[in-house]
């Protein structure tokens, strides 16, 4: 197979998973991203801060594959606190637009009990057509 692993330059290596896989057909599958930086450090402890970092991570992976955020066709959000998400809709929208502008792909939001990384409040996976 001609699939290519996408790893942004300078990021700490992914262990046991790939941050992104680009298929020969130019579909980019981005594994669930959480709110840590390229060195796997959580700089933000609140939902909005982590959400914005997650979106920046997704953007960086897409750009490393030669694409742009406008190439995203699907986002699946996993959150652990529905109340926090619902109470901060204005801030969610503002943070989203700061990173992705006004590009709104198909999206789902799923509330989960917890995420693998204890500090993570949100995880988002994405699919893009490049």
Secondary structure, DSSP 8 states (H G I E B T S, - for coil): ---EEE--TT----SSS-SEEE-TT-EEEEEEEES--TTS-----SHHHHHHHHHHHHHHHHHHTT--GGGEEEEEEEES-HHHHHHTHHHHHHHHHHHHTT---EEEEEE-S--SSTT-SEEEEEEEE-
